Amino acid sequence: MLFETIVAVFAERGYQACTTQEIARRSGVNEATLYRRFGDKAALVNQALTRALTGSPFTRLKITNDLVADLTLLVGAYADSVEQHGGAVLTLLTDMPRHPELREAMDVLTPNMRNAAQVIAAHQNQGRLSAGDPLRMVTTLLAPLMAAGLWHRAGYPALGSGEDPAHVVASFLEGHRLS
């Protein structure tokens, strides 16, 4: 419960405004207990994000011979991860340059993105997808969901409703499928 609360406050407010006082209030824990147990806010946030990102559906991607199934799983896993952890990933990506103390959590996110890029690379190597940097192609594939998440966070839920994974994959494949 504590780590879920930390991730939620972080996702809602960003690192700067994610206070131990708010975390303590929402989780029903004494703020002094947080400091005794974790040392400082950076350690607390890093540990919560590390746990969330390590157990994320995005860590369980597979590579098969079915391009559409693999990409649909990838998009669905990303959407499920966002659903479970709110905007924590987007917040981490935007806050990391200003708060290098979040590096520990970022170090957990990076392999997840590399795994997604490996799905793209495998299908490129099998001649199913066009050439290009696999990590950039993952970003292109996930861009509609990322944009929807940004709109939603900005208070425009009608613009941030996201898209069905099958539709996202079909749109991506219109420009990137080889066979």
Contacts in CASP RR format, 6 or more apart in sequence:
PFRMAT RR
TARGET T0000
AUTHOR 0000-0000-0000
METHOD contacts of the structure
MODEL  1
MLFETIVAVFAERGYQACTTQEIARRSGVNEATLYRRFGDKAALVNQALT
RALTGSPFTRLKITNDLVADLTLLVGAYADSVEQHGGAVLTLLTDMPRHP
ELREAMDVLTPNMRNAAQVIAAHQNQGRLSAGDPLRMVTTLLAPLMAAGL
WHRAGYPALGSGEDPAHVVASFLEGHRLS
1 27 0 8 1.000
2 23 0 8 1.000
2 27 0 8 1.000
2 29 0 8 1.000
2 48 0 8 1.000
3 47 0 8 1.000
3 48 0 8 1.000
3 51 0 8 1.000
3 52 0 8 1.000
4 48 0 8 1.000
4 52 0 8 1.000
5 23 0 8 1.000
5 26 0 8 1.000
5 27 0 8 1.000
6 18 0 8 1.000
6 23 0 8 1.000
6 27 0 8 1.000
6 44 0 8 1.000
6 45 0 8 1.000
6 48 0 8 1.000
6 49 0 8 1.000
7 48 0 8 1.000
7 49 0 8 1.000
7 52 0 8 1.000
7 85 0 8 1.000
7 86 0 8 1.000
7 88 0 8 1.000
8 26 0 8 1.000
8 86 0 8 1.000
9 18 0 8 1.000
9 19 0 8 1.000
9 22 0 8 1.000
9 23 0 8 1.000
9 26 0 8 1.000
10 18 0 8 1.000
10 45 0 8 1.000
10 48 0 8 1.000
10 49 0 8 1.000
10 88 0 8 1.000
10 91 0 8 1.000
10 92 0 8 1.000
11 85 0 8 1.000
11 86 0 8 1.000
11 87 0 8 1.000
11 88 0 8 1.000
11 90 0 8 1.000
11 91 0 8 1.000
13 22 0 8 1.000
14 91 0 8 1.000
14 95 0 8 1.000
15 45 0 8 1.000
15 91 0 8 1.000
15 95 0 8 1.000
15 98 0 8 1.000
15 99 0 8 1.000
15 102 0 8 1.000
16 95 0 8 1.000
16 98 0 8 1.000
16 99 0 8 1.000
18 41 0 8 1.000
18 45 0 8 1.000
19 41 0 8 1.000
20 31 0 8 1.000
20 34 0 8 1.000
20 35 0 8 1.000
20 41 0 8 1.000
20 44 0 8 1.000
21 31 0 8 1.000
23 29 0 8 1.000
23 31 0 8 1.000
23 34 0 8 1.000
23 44 0 8 1.000
24 30 0 8 1.000
24 31 0 8 1.000
24 33 0 8 1.000
24 34 0 8 1.000
34 44 0 8 1.000
38 44 0 8 1.000
38 47 0 8 1.000
42 99 0 8 1.000
42 101 0 8 1.000
42 102 0 8 1.000
45 102 0 8 1.000
45 105 0 8 1.000
46 101 0 8 1.000
46 102 0 8 1.000
46 104 0 8 1.000
46 105 0 8 1.000
49 88 0 8 1.000
49 92 0 8 1.000
49 102 0 8 1.000
49 105 0 8 1.000
49 108 0 8 1.000
50 104 0 8 1.000
50 105 0 8 1.000
50 108 0 8 1.000
52 84 0 8 1.000
52 85 0 8 1.000
52 88 0 8 1.000
53 59 0 8 1.000
53 85 0 8 1.000
53 88 0 8 1.000
53 89 0 8 1.000
53 105 0 8 1.000
53 108 0 8 1.000
53 109 0 8 1.000
53 112 0 8 1.000
54 108 0 8 1.000
56 77 0 8 1.000
56 80 0 8 1.000
56 81 0 8 1.000
56 84 0 8 1.000
56 85 0 8 1.000
56 112 0 8 1.000
57 76 0 8 1.000
57 77 0 8 1.000
57 80 0 8 1.000
57 81 0 8 1.000
57 84 0 8 1.000
58 77 0 8 1.000
58 78 0 8 1.000
58 80 0 8 1.000
58 81 0 8 1.000
58 112 0 8 1.000
58 115 0 8 1.000
58 116 0 8 1.000
59 112 0 8 1.000
59 115 0 8 1.000
60 77 0 8 1.000
61 70 0 8 1.000
61 73 0 8 1.000
61 74 0 8 1.000
61 77 0 8 1.000
61 115 0 8 1.000
61 116 0 8 1.000
61 118 0 8 1.000
61 119 0 8 1.000
62 70 0 8 1.000
62 73 0 8 1.000
62 119 0 8 1.000
63 70 0 8 1.000
63 118 0 8 1.000
63 119 0 8 1.000
63 122 0 8 1.000
63 123 0 8 1.000
64 70 0 8 1.000
65 126 0 8 1.000
67 123 0 8 1.000
67 128 0 8 1.000
67 129 0 8 1.000
67 173 0 8 1.000
67 177 0 8 1.000
68 169 0 8 1.000
68 173 0 8 1.000
70 119 0 8 1.000
70 122 0 8 1.000
70 123 0 8 1.000
71 119 0 8 1.000
71 123 0 8 1.000
71 141 0 8 1.000
71 169 0 8 1.000
71 172 0 8 1.000
71 173 0 8 1.000
72 165 0 8 1.000
72 166 0 8 1.000
72 169 0 8 1.000
74 116 0 8 1.000
74 119 0 8 1.000
74 138 0 8 1.000
74 141 0 8 1.000
75 141 0 8 1.000
75 142 0 8 1.000
75 145 0 8 1.000
75 165 0 8 1.000
75 168 0 8 1.000
75 169 0 8 1.000
76 165 0 8 1.000
78 116 0 8 1.000
78 142 0 8 1.000
78 145 0 8 1.000
79 145 0 8 1.000
79 162 0 8 1.000
79 165 0 8 1.000
81 89 0 8 1.000
82 89 0 8 1.000
82 145 0 8 1.000
82 149 0 8 1.000
87 149 0 8 1.000
87 153 0 8 1.000
89 109 0 8 1.000
90 146 0 8 1.000
90 149 0 8 1.000
90 150 0 8 1.000
90 153 0 8 1.000
92 102 0 8 1.000
92 105 0 8 1.000
92 106 0 8 1.000
92 109 0 8 1.000
93 109 0 8 1.000
95 102 0 8 1.000
96 102 0 8 1.000
96 103 0 8 1.000
96 106 0 8 1.000
113 135 0 8 1.000
113 138 0 8 1.000
114 135 0 8 1.000
116 138 0 8 1.000
117 134 0 8 1.000
117 135 0 8 1.000
117 137 0 8 1.000
117 138 0 8 1.000
118 134 0 8 1.000
119 138 0 8 1.000
120 129 0 8 1.000
120 134 0 8 1.000
120 137 0 8 1.000
120 138 0 8 1.000
120 141 0 8 1.000
121 134 0 8 1.000
123 129 0 8 1.000
124 130 0 8 1.000
124 131 0 8 1.000
124 132 0 8 1.000
124 134 0 8 1.000
127 178 0 8 1.000
127 179 0 8 1.000
128 177 0 8 1.000
128 178 0 8 1.000
128 179 0 8 1.000
129 137 0 8 1.000
129 176 0 8 1.000
129 177 0 8 1.000
129 178 0 8 1.000
130 175 0 8 1.000
130 176 0 8 1.000
130 177 0 8 1.000
130 178 0 8 1.000
137 176 0 8 1.000
139 146 0 8 1.000
140 172 0 8 1.000
140 176 0 8 1.000
141 168 0 8 1.000
141 169 0 8 1.000
141 172 0 8 1.000
142 168 0 8 1.000
144 162 0 8 1.000
144 163 0 8 1.000
144 168 0 8 1.000
144 171 0 8 1.000
145 162 0 8 1.000
145 163 0 8 1.000
145 168 0 8 1.000
147 160 0 8 1.000
148 159 0 8 1.000
148 160 0 8 1.000
148 161 0 8 1.000
148 162 0 8 1.000
148 163 0 8 1.000
149 160 0 8 1.000
149 162 0 8 1.000
150 160 0 8 1.000
151 157 0 8 1.000
151 159 0 8 1.000
151 160 0 8 1.000
152 159 0 8 1.000
152 160 0 8 1.000
152 161 0 8 1.000
152 162 0 8 1.000
END
